Amino acid sequence: MAVTPTAIDPGQPGAAPAGGEAQQELGGGLTVQILRVFAENRLAVIGAVVIVLMVLFCFLGPVFYPTNQTNTQLALTTAPANAPPSSEYPLGTDPSGFDMLGRIMYGGQISLIVGFAAAGIATVVGVLVGAVSGFFGSFTDAFLMRIVDVLLSVPLLYLLIVLAVIFHPSVEILILVIGFTAWLVPARLVRGETLSLRVREFVQAVRVMGGGGPRIVVRHIIPNTIGTIIVNATFQVADAILLLAALGFIGLGVPAPQTDWGSMIAVGVNYADNGDWWLIYPTGIAIVLVVVAFNFVGDALRDAFEVRLQRR
């Protein structure tokens, strides 16, 4: 039987109002206030709009601007290679004859899918590890945190390169590789919040009523760290897109004829001396816009979730 929180210090980070009031406040007044604070941040609103437009551009764009992006033989026979922008090809073509505008859409689909999926995996793993480590403490905490410390001591990009070489790159493998190497930061953050939450009165009350550790972690600890989880997940998406771009740039992205934004820039760099700017700049701008937009949104969400402290 779940015990209603009744004596929480709401003036500290991560604290939640008592009982049903917490759910009503989160679903009503608190949510409205969070949205209001978020909406007051113009950069965040612009970032959210950019993200929505980029998702629509990548996933709905090909419906209105269909191009061949998978058949290299067909592309070379129907379009000139490295053609400059024109009325027929608004952003020109690449060395394989693929339409660059359609290529950016296609590469954006893979980059966004990998970004969101890898961020989801990293967040879930990090939250579970951090909550378990912080709540149970003792040997469990020491063991899990030493694993985190060891992995944090290894440069992330180097670790990704090793794993990408061991496992043949594909969309699914890249999602798993990035996701299972990016959970370290959320694990640290959630552990810190859990260490504070586990000594609160409502957690002690659940213990007294016979509530088990797994139930406390799932029903009481994790919900009270939701602000930290959401904010970090936003940054995780941006980091995953950047990591995929880095892997693609050094030739460890998705295999051709699939592509991602990093792989596209890697191809374009080989033709930079020829002045073929359309092979580099449009894709680079797309990466910058998406990553900066997610960071703006993440910063605003961090400020917005602090309204729980401001309203007390």
N, C-alpha and C positions, 0 to 999 in steps of 0.2 A: 504494500500500500504506500503510495507516494505521500510524503509529508509536505504540507504547504509551508514555504519559507515565511517566517514570522518576525525574525529579528536580524535584519541585515543592515549594515552601515552603508547607506546609499551614497555617502560622500566619497567613497573610494572607487577607483577604476574597477570595472568588471562586476560591481554589485548590481543586483536587480531588486526591484520593489517586491514586496511580499505577496505571496499567494496569487489569487486570481487577479489581484490588482496588476501584477507584473504582466500577465497575458493581455489584460484589457489595455494597459498603457502601451505595451509594445504593438498591439494591433490597432490602437486608436491614437491617443494624444501624442505618444512618443514617436510613432511612425510619421505623423503629420509634421512634428517638429524636426525630425531628421530630414524629411524631404524639403522642408522650408529652408533649413540651413544649407542643404546641398544646392538648392535652386538659387541661393544668394551668391554662390560661387560661380561667376560667369565663365571662368576657364573650365570648370568642371562641366557645366552645361554644354559648352562648345565641344569639350572632349566626348561627352555622351553622344552628341549629335554626329560627330565625326565617326565614332564607332558604329553607330546605327547605319550611317550612309555607306561606310566601307563594307559592312556585312551585306547590305542590299546590293552594292556595286559588284561584289565578288560572287554572290549566290544568285541574284536575280538578273544581273547584267548579261550573262550568257544567254538568257531567254530572249532578250531583245537584241543582242548583238552576238549571234551564234558564229563561232569560228572552230576550225579544226585545231585541236591542241594535243592530239594523241597519235596521229598518223604522220610520221616524219616523211615518208615517201610521198604521200599526197601533198604535204606542205611544200616540198621542194619542186613539185611539178606544177603547182597552181599559183605560186607566189615567188617573186625574186628574193634572194637572200640579202639581208642588211639593207632593205629598201628604206629610204628616208620617209618621214611622215608625209602623207598625201591624203586626198579625199577618199581614196579607196582604203588606205591603211592609216588611220588617224595618228598612230604612234609608231608607224613604220613596221618593219619585220625584223626578226632575229636571224642569226646565221643559218638556222634550219628552215627558214621560210615561214615560221609561225607568226601570226599577227600579234604584235606586242600588246595591244590593248586587251585582246582576249587572253594573252599569256599572263598579263598582270592579274586578270580576274581569276584565271585558273590557278596560278601560283598563290594568289591570296586565299583561295578556298583551302588549300592544303595548309598554308601558314596559320590561318585562323583555327582550323580544325585541330591541328597539333597544339596550338597555343591554349585553346580552351580545354581540350582533353587532358593534356599534360598538367595544366594548372589544377584541374579537378583531382587527378590522381595525387599530385603533390600535396594538395590541401587535405584530402581525406587521410592519407598516410601520416602526414605531419600532425594533424589534429589528434588522431588516435594515439600515436606514439607520445606526443606531448602530454595529453590528458592522463594516460596510464602512468607515465613516468612521474608526473607531478603529484598525482593522487596517491599512488602506492608508496612512493619514496623508497628509502632504504636501498637494498640491493638492486631492485628493479630500476630505480632512478639512476643509480650509479652506472649500471650496466648499459642502459639505453643511452645515457648522455655521453658515455665514453665512445660509443659507436658514432654518435653525432660529432663529437670532437675530432675523431680520426678522419671521418669523411670531410668535415669542414677544413681540415688541414691540407686536403688535396685540392688543387685548383680545379674548379668545376668544369671548365672547358677541356682541360686535359683528361679528366675522368670521362667526359662525354666522348671525346675522340677515341679513347681506348675501347669504350663499350660499342661505339658505332663501327669500329673496325672489326671487333669480335663478332657482332651480330650484323648480318647483311642488312643495310639500311632499307627501310620501307616506312610507309606512313605509320603503321601499327607499331613497329619496332621503335621508331623515333619518339612516338608518344610515350611508350613505356620507359625508354631510356631517359628521356628528359624528366618525365614524371617521377621516376624513382630515384633521381639524383637531386631533385629540387625540393624535397620535403623537409630538409634540415632546418631552414629558417622558421617555417610555421611550427615545427615541433618545439623549437626553443621558445617561441612566443607563447604558445599555448601552455607549455610547461610552467612558464613564469606566472601566468594568470591562474593556473590550477593550484600552484603552491599557496596563493593568496586565498583562493576560494575554499580549499579543503578544510580550513580552520574556521569557516564561518558558522554561525549558529544553525542555519538551516541544514547544512551538511551534517553537523553533529546530531541534529534531531532525527534525521533519516537513519543515521547509524544506530541511535538508541531504539528506534522503532523496528530495527532488524533489517534495514535495507542493505543489500549487498553492494560490493564495490562496483561491479559492472553497471548496475542500475543507477548508482549515484553518478558515475561518470557520464553515462548516456543521457540521463534524464535531468541532471542538475548542473554538472560541471560544464559540459560542452555548450548547452544553451546559453550559459552566462558568459561565454567567450565569443558569442556570435559576431560581435562588432569587430573584434580582432581578426576573426576568421574571414569575414567578408572583405575587409580592407586588404588583408594579405593576399587573398585569392585574386584580387584585381591586379596587384603588382605581379603576381605569379604568371598571369596571362602575358603581360608585357615581357617579362623575363624569358618565358618559353618561346615567344616569337623571335626575340633577339638571339636566343641560343640556337634555334633552328636556322636562322639566317647565318649565324657564324659557321655552323656545320655545313650548310649549303655552300658557303663561300669557299670553304677549303675542300670541297668536293665530296663531302660525306652526307649530303642531303638525300632527298628521295631520288630514286633512279629514273633516268630518262626513259620514255618521253614525259613522265611526270616532272613537275618542277615546283620549286618554292621560290620565294623572293630572294633568298640568299644565293641560291644556285643561279638565278637569272643575272644577278649582279656579277657573279663570278665569270659568267660567259661574256658579259658586256665589257668587263675590264680588259679582256684580251683584244678588244677592238677600240680601246680608248684613244690610241694614237691615230686612228683613222678619223677621229671626230664624230664617231657614231654615238652621240650623246643620248639618243633615245633608248639605247640598250642599258643605260645605267640610271640616269636621273629620275625618270618616272617611277621606277621600282624603288629606288632609294627614298624618294619622297613618300611613297606609300608606307614603307617601314617606319619612317620617322613620325608620320602623322598618327599611325595606329599606336605606336609605343608611347609617344608623348600624350596622346588622348587617354590611354589607360592610366598613366601616371597622374594626370590631372584629376581623373575620376577617383583614383585611390586616395589622393591627398584630401579631396573634398569629403569622401566617405569617412576618413579618419576624423576630420573635424566635426562632421555631422553626428557621429556616434558619441561624441563627447557631450552632447546636450544632456545626457543623463547626469553629468556632473554639474552642468550649469543651472539646471532647473531646481536643484535642491538648496 
